């Protein structure tokens, strides 16, 4: 029951963090579009994506540190854990200096890198500057967040996220209330929220892992840096692939099609990106526990927990995915009136398709890092990313598909990769039969289709032309779908596990 209680806390706070992020996007995206324009809004996600490209390098050092530190802590090797921590921190210190120089160059020459209208040039430079500051700050202080990961206190990490997002909301409201509207306020508020998060992370680290300390003269080791990079380089390749697959599309749209089309695509990607981020966060909730089980050589129990996590993820993530598949045109009519809701609907629908058929497989991704077998999935993902960009480039040059080439090609490769590779390799990492996760994955797909069917049936009965009707139908769809899926995709043992988690959280 203690494990159920921790899982319940982790899931609850992750959900709360997602809801806060959703509220920020829900209220401020249409406001920004109305006040600063669609073209100006497009640079907010675009610049964030460009700052995110730095993760291709930072991931090589930091991505596996949590795994190695966890292994040392649970083997009572505090000395070894400190060596990994300090080796990572020194590496990040030098990376922060490198990115500071690169950021200054990008800020000065941003108009040469992007198609920026003259009237937006100053704002885009400030956007990039705030993002770069957050990046460098995160590199220097990111080690503090390892405490919640190592101790499987994801609930505390999510609580920190909730607090930071509340601070961000208050900052944005204050800035828009007292000054002229500007896209810069979104990034400036993120900087303030990041500073608050730094204070919270320090407190959690001192409470959970006081035995870990920054003392590079005593603990730094070039050998451990090499070990971190040799393992993390595949996560870095993986991150490069994610950039090619999910973050380069707005940049390609800006360069090849224009700022206006980038604005349309940025709007259509808002909800799917929120869901994708929540899916990764939700699935990642289980990974610290996977690490502990693997460190204790409990592979059979690990396989069972991966299957349980797949069902839980599909049960809850299927609700927003299935609902948006049916009602996203209604959503856009209400959310951004005046925009082409039919075009936005099809953009969103195609973007969501890979999640319908591969959303439940996300917990399996954690197996790669837990077992330290990252090379093959990283190469597969890199191949998919390079092929994705190459095909999109060819289609943009030789056809009139325009932005649809970007959306359709990305959806096809994502669906094929999740269906044919991820479940197979996850099973092989744990030395189990290659079909081990397919039955659970198919049940997850069935669960999402149940949401779509229920939503479509309700749409034939109710007219959705107001926010009250939209949220009312959404609540009814979720209730019916949750009840149905508890008996359609879950067996008796899984229902008992889910109810035990719920009872623990509700203190029943």
ABEGO torsion letter per residue (X at the ends): XAAAAAAAAAAAAAAAAAAAAAAAAAAAAAAAAAAAEAAAAAAAAAAAAAAAAAAAAAAAAAAAAAAAAAAAAAAGBAAAAAAAAAAAAAAAAAAAAAAAAAAAAAAAAAAAABBBBAAAAAAAAAAAAAAAAAAAAAAAAAAAAAAAAAAGBAAAAAAAAAAAAAAAAAAAAAAAAABBBBAAAAAAAAAAAAAAAAAAAAAAAAAABAABBBBAAAABBAAAAAAAAAAAAAAAAAAAAAAAAAAAAAAAAAAAAEAAAAAAAAAAAAAAAAAAAAAAAAAAAAAAAAAAAAAAGBAAAAAAAAAAAAAAAAAAAAAAAAAAAAAAAAAAAAABBGBBAAAAAAAAAAAAAAAAAAAAAAAAAAAAAAAGBAAAAAAAAAAAAAAAAAAAAAAAAABAAEAAAAAAAAAAAAAAAAAAAAAAAAAAAAGBBAAAAAAAAAAAAAAAAAAAAAAAAAAAABBBABAAAAAAAAAAAAAAAAAAAAAAABBAAAAAAAAAAAAAAAGX
